Each structure stands twice: as C-alpha cells, then as structure tokens.
Amino acid sequence: MTVTRCAVVPAYNAAKRLPQTLDGLLPYVDQIIVVDDGSSDDTALVAQRHERIRVISQRRQGPGGAVFTGLKSAKKLGAEWAVVVDADGQMEAERIPVLFDLLESSDVDLVRGSRLEPESGGDSMPLLRYAAGRILALPSSWSARSSIRDPLSGFVALRLSKLPNTLWRGFGYPMHLSAAIAAAGGRIEHVAVPAYYPQDGISHHGLHRAPAIFIALMMSVKARLR
C-alpha cells in the first residue's frame, strides 16, 4: 500500500478514548501510527484494531518524544505528509483534510491548527492554557520568524521532508517544531480549529509543566540563533 498521508497519535494512558479517536481518523489518512509512550494501561492493546494502524511501544519519553518517534516512522514508510493528533479526541478529525490540502496545494511546510483565531472559539479553552498561549505567542513568533498565534497547539500537519533532526521530547514541543522548521527555511501557516475539550478527557497539563515548556522555548530560541 502506498502511504502518502499519515496520522501520528502520541498516546499515554489513553485506552479509554483512543478507540473512538482512531476510528475517526481512518477515513482521512492512509496510515495511523500510534506511539504508546510508556502507558500503564491497555493503550497498546486497544490501538491494535485495524490493519492500517501501526503501534509502536516505547519507554516513557514525553509527548514530544512520542511525536518525534511517530514522525520518523511515517517518513521511513515513505509518507509525504503527516498530521499529529492527540489520543483523547480533542481535535476534530474532519479538519484534517483542510490541513493536508494546504500542504499539498502550496509551498507551506507546516500547518498549525490554531485555537486562538477569532473564529475558532478559543474562549472555551481552560484559562491556564489560554493564558499560556497568549504569553508564549510573542517569543514563539520571534523564534519561528513567523506569527505563531497558538504556540502550544499540537494539532499540526507537516511536510516530512522538513522534519528536523531533533525535537524537544517534553511538553512545549510544538514551539520547538515550529522554530526548527522555520530555521530550515520552512514556511508556516495557520488554520482555525475549535477549542474542544472532552468532559471525560484526561489532561496532562498544569503549572508543573512550566519547566518543560521553558526548556522548549529556549530550544526554539537556539534554533533561531544557530
């Protein structure tokens, strides 16, 4: 099977919501790569539900490490483009063609789903995430040489030929990904996406993630200055 469009799903203790998420992705991609990032539940088991789903299990590395593992695997499969989708179903799979179409019809290398566009409904985001996004927008934009309006959004699609050689493994990795692609001459665009948070979803965010996000920001700055 020829693989052109691939979805990468970083998953950590996501067994409850993962099956629904994967079923929603199948109509829009050729291959799904689930990276089980050291889960202690049945994440890897429930992910094995379709021949077009590949499961990679690894020791806990963090969300950026799981995403990077999946993107490298997609590139090795020969895929041209990949979209990153959280396992908990907070992204609308129906928006995936919009991201891919922009990649395929232009010279854009990274399409970022932005929850903070006027039409995205970003005011429904949890206050802490909304405030973090607004605060980090300016330094993230400087690092990426481009307007980054929702720096912590992990709903992104990219041209895999622009995949950087390294990626911050912890929280905040979307900032580093944007800066690294920009540093290699890549072009970045945004698509408005809803800020949707399942009531029974599991959040791994909080103030305790601030050190990891700070490191991601510093790596972004380093990518700009190299």
N, C-alpha and C positions, 0 to 999 in steps of 0.2 A: 504494500500500500504506500502510495506517495503521500508524504506528510508535508503540508505547506503551512497550515495554521495549527498552532499548538497552544494548549492551556496549561499553565503551571499552577498547581494548587499546594501551597505550603500548609501543612496540617499538623497541629499539636493538640492531642486530646480532643479531637473533633468528631468522634464516632457518631454522636447524636445527630448532627446536622449535615454531615458530609454526604450521605447518600443523596439527599434532595439536591444539594449543590451540584453534584456530579451529573445527575440526570438532567439538570437544567443546562449544563454546558455542552453535552453531547451533540445537539443539533448545530452548534456553531463552530466546531473545531474538528480537525482530523484525528487528533490525538490528545489525550489528557495525561499529564504526568503529576501524580500525587507524591509529594515528598513528606513522608511520615518522620517528623523531626523529634524522635525520641519519645513518642507518646507512651503513656502507661495504660491506655485503654485499648479498644479494638479498632482504632483508626485504620491501621494497615489492612485488617481483615475486611472491614465493611467497604473499603475502597476497591476491592477486587470484585467488581460487579459487571464488567463489560470488557470485551476483547480490545477495545480502543483505549482502555485505561491501564497505564503502567504505574506500578507502585515502587517507589524507592524508599527504603527504610534506612535511617542513619541515627547516630547518636545525636543528642540534643546540641544544636549549634546556634539556634536563634532564627528568627524569621528571615533575616537577610541571607543567612547560610542556607536555609531551605530553598529560598527563591533562587539563589545562585546555582545550587545543585540542579534544580529543575531546568533552569535556562541553559545550562551547559549540556544537559541531557537532550533537550529539544534541538539544540544546534547540532549535536552529534547525530541525531536522527535525520538531519537534512532539512529541518523546517526553516522557512524563511522568516516567519513572524511568530511571536509568542505573546500571549496575554497572561498576566498574573491575576489570579482571583483568590480571595480569601475563602477558607473552607467553611466559614459559618453562614454563608449565604447573604451577606450584607450587600453584595454587589448584584445588580440586575443583569443577568446573562443576556437579556435582549439588547443591551447596549454594546455588546462585544462587536457585532458587525460594523458599527459606527467607527470604533477604534481601528479595526483592521482596514476598513475602506480608506480611511485617511492615510494609513501607511502605504497602501497599495497604489493609491492614485496620486501620490505626491512624493517629494523628496524628504518628507518628515521621517525621522528615525525613532522618535519616542513620542507616544501619545499618552498623555496623563489624564485620567478621569478626575475631574475637579468637582468636589462637593461644595465649593465656596463661590461658584458662579451665581449671579443674581437669579438665574432660572433653575438652579439645582436644588433649592430648598435647604441650603446649608444651615438655616436657623434651627433645624431639627437635630443638629449634632449635639452630643453631650458637651456641656460648657467647657470642660477641660480640654477636649480635643479641638473645639472651635478656637479657644484662646491660643493653644499651642500652634495651630495652623497660621493664625494671624501674626503671631510674634515671630515665627520662623520664616515667614514668607520673604521678608527683605533679605536676610543673609543667604537664604537658599537661592533667591533670584540672582544675587551677586555671584555666588559660586557657580551657577549654571549659565551665566551670561544671557539669561532669558527670564522672562516673567514666570515665576513659579507661584501660582496662587493658592495651591493646596499642597504644601510640601510633604505632608505625611501620608497622602493618599497612596495606597498600594495597588490601586486598580489602574494598571498601566499596560500598554502594548508596545512592543519594540521590534525593530529590525535586528535580527540576531547577528547579522554581520557586524553590528556596532556593539555587541556585548563586550563590556570591559574585561580585563584580565583578572580583576579582583573586585569584590564587593563587600562592604561592611556587613558583618554577619548578624548584628543585633538589630534592635528597634531603631527606626530612623533611617533604615537603608534606602528608602525611596529618594531621599535627598542626595545621598552619595551616588546612586544610579544616575540621576539627572546630571549631576556635575561631571561624572566620568564620561558620559556620552557626549556632553557639550564640549568637554576638553578634547575629545577626539574629532571635533568638527561636526557633531551631530546636531540636527535641528529638532526642536521640541515644540509641540502644540498641545492644546487642551481641549477636552470635550466635557461639557457639563453632565454630571451624573448625580442621581439623587443621594441624599444622605439618609440611608435606610439602615436601621439597627434592629435586628430581630429581638423581640422581648425576651425570648428564652436563649439568646446567644450568650457566649462566654467571652468576656473582654479580658485581654491580657495587658491592657494599658493602665496607666496610672502614673502618679508622681515618681514612683520608684523606677520608672523607665527614663527619667530625665538624664542620668549619667550616660546611658547608651545613646540617647538622641544627641547629646552634646558631642560625643565622640564621632557620630555620623556627620555632624555639622563640621567638625574640624577636618575630617577626611574629605569633605566636599570642598572646603577652602583649599586644602592641599592639592586637590585635583585641579582647581583653577590656577594655582600658582606654579604648577610643575612646568 
